């Protein structure tokens, strides 16, 4: 299973489990939670707000 397929499976699971309804939708916090749920195994920054600056 590739990265895109894993992400889609995790997104469906988030909705099917009802966990999405426990989040405060429309907030940055909820966006971070969703991102963490879907991408936690793929990116070490999943669910975190990053500050990228030019070097």
Buried (B, 14 or more C-beta within 10 A) or exposed (E): EEEEEBBEEBBEEBEEEEEBEEBEEEEEEBBBBBBBBBBEEEEEEBBEEEEEEEE
